[in-house]
């Protein structure tokens, strides 16, 4: 019968390394769920899957400043550590890591260089310069520290998952990247830490994002990718959110497509007031 230990919380690099050294000595598989806190049901679904598939699970809570190109966005990012730890009490077997910048990047060592090609320069990359460089640095640093067997990421950040898979491939890292389904509320709004910053009325208005994605999927047979994107933008603009981009691209390379012969995905970024939201849906 499996013994369920009390949840272990580490704040320093050295204490986590000591714990993981003991774990690895027992030849256990390690699952890793990186988060920036403000945990919700989407995060918990990742943790739940990791617990089912791995002997030991590490959950990190760290807001990475390197991936914010907008200082105000970083300043306003929700912080709910006390509540996060209470939620993780549901998983007493997990190891929680809440490091400082110097624990993630000792001596400011953020060295990492991977050519990601077009994956990092379109969609989010085009609208958030330097974002994926920051994502790559923190993921590489945490992978190098924890050396997980499997790492679990949500599909809401579709482009990010592709980039992390590419990073793992190029660097030859021995970790399996597991993509998990987007968790949604009853209106279809993708669960996100940023949703905490929305008023109840803004949450209702934000449902236009998922409605637009469904519009695309339901009308795929009636349009080409280019004309469907145009029709979807018109549909989206019947709501009150401000659209930043809506693009239908190849699901593997994020390049523009002219027909439906290859797997495709619709990606959306929009603002509800000052709050930026993203979502996506694989169409075929």
C-alpha positions, 0 to 999 in steps of 0.5 A, spaced: 500 500 500 502 506 497 504 511 503 502 518 502 507 523 505 505 530 508 506 535 502 513 538 502 515 545 501 521 548 499 524 555 497 531 554 496 535 551 490 539 547 495 534 544 499 530 541 493 536 538 490 537 535 496 530 532 496 531 530 489 537 527 490 534 522 495 528 521 490 533 519 484 537 514 489 530 510 489 530 510 481 523 514 481 520 517 476 519 525 477 513 529 474 513 536 473 508 541 473 511 548 472 506 554 474 506 562 476 501 561 481 494 563 482 492 556 481 485 554 478 482 547 476 486 547 470 493 547 474 490 542 479 488 537 473 495 537 471 497 536 478 492 530 478 495 527 472 502 528 474 500 524 480 497 518 476 503 517 472 509 519 476 512 516 483 514 523 485 511 530 483 514 537 483 510 543 482 513 550 482 510 556 483 514 562 480 512 568 476 518 569 471 520 576 470 524 574 464 517 572 460 514 579 461 515 584 455 510 589 459 512 591 466 505 593 468 503 586 466 508 583 471 506 588 476 499 586 476 500 579 475 495 575 481 499 573 487 495 568 491 501 563 494 497 562 501 491 559 497 495 556 492 498 552 498 491 550 500 489 548 494 495 543 493 494 540 500 489 536 496 495 532 493 499 531 500 504 527 496 507 533 491 513 537 492 512 544 492 517 549 490 517 556 491 524 559 489 526 566 488 530 569 482 537 567 484 534 560 486 532 559 479 538 562 476 544 562 480 549 567 479 544 570 474 546 564 470 540 564 464 544 561 459 540 558 454 540 558 446 536 554 442 534 556 434 526 556 434 525 559 427 518 561 426 515 558 432 517 563 436 516 569 432 509 569 430 502 569 434 504 571 441 512 572 439 510 577 434 506 581 439 510 580 445 517 580 443 522 576 447 516 572 451 518 566 448 526 567 450 524 568 457 519 562 457 525 558 454 530 560 459 526 559 465 523 552 463 530 550 461 533 552 468 527 548 471 528 542 467 536 542 468 534 543 476 529 538 477 531 533 471 523 530 470 521 524 467 515 528 464 513 535 464 505 537 464 503 543 460 496 545 458 493 546 451 491 553 452 498 555 451 498 552 445 504 555 442 508 555 448 507 547 448 510 547 441 516 551 443 517 547 449 517 540 445 522 544 440 526 546 446 527 539 448 528 536 442 534 541 440 537 540 446 536 533 447 533 533 454 530 527 457 523 529 459 517 527 455 512 533 454 505 532 456 500 536 453 493 536 457 486 539 455 484 546 456 480 546 462 474 551 461 468 554 466 461 553 464 461 559 459 467 555 455 472 561 458 479 557 458 481 557 465 487 562 466 490 566 472 488 572 469 481 571 470 482 573 477 482 580 474 476 580 471 469 582 473 463 578 473 461 582 467 467 581 464 467 574 465 461 573 461 463 578 455 469 574 455 465 568 453 465 571 446 472 568 445 470 560 445 464 562 441 468 564 436 473 558 436 466 554 436 464 558 430 470 556 426 470 549 427 462 549 426 463 553 419 470 549 417 466 546 411 463 552 408 470 557 408 477 557 406 482 558 412 483 565 410 475 567 409 473 563 415 478 567 419 475 573 416 468 571 418 470 569 425 473 576 426 466 579 424 463 574 429 468 576 434 467 583 433 459 582 435 462 582 442 465 587 446 472 585 447 478 588 443 481 583 438 489 583 438 489 577 433 485 571 430 489 567 426 488 560 423 495 556 422 498 549 421 497 546 427 505 543 427 508 549 424 504 555 426 504 557 418 499 560 414 495 555 410 490 556 404 486 549 405 484 544 410 489 538 408 493 539 414 491 539 421 489 546 423 488 551 429 485 557 430 489 562 435 486 568 439 488 573 443 484 579 445 483 584 451 477 585 456 479 592 458 486 591 460 486 584 461 489 580 455 486 573 454 488 567 449 485 561 447 485 556 441 482 550 438 484 545 433 479 545 428 480 539 424 
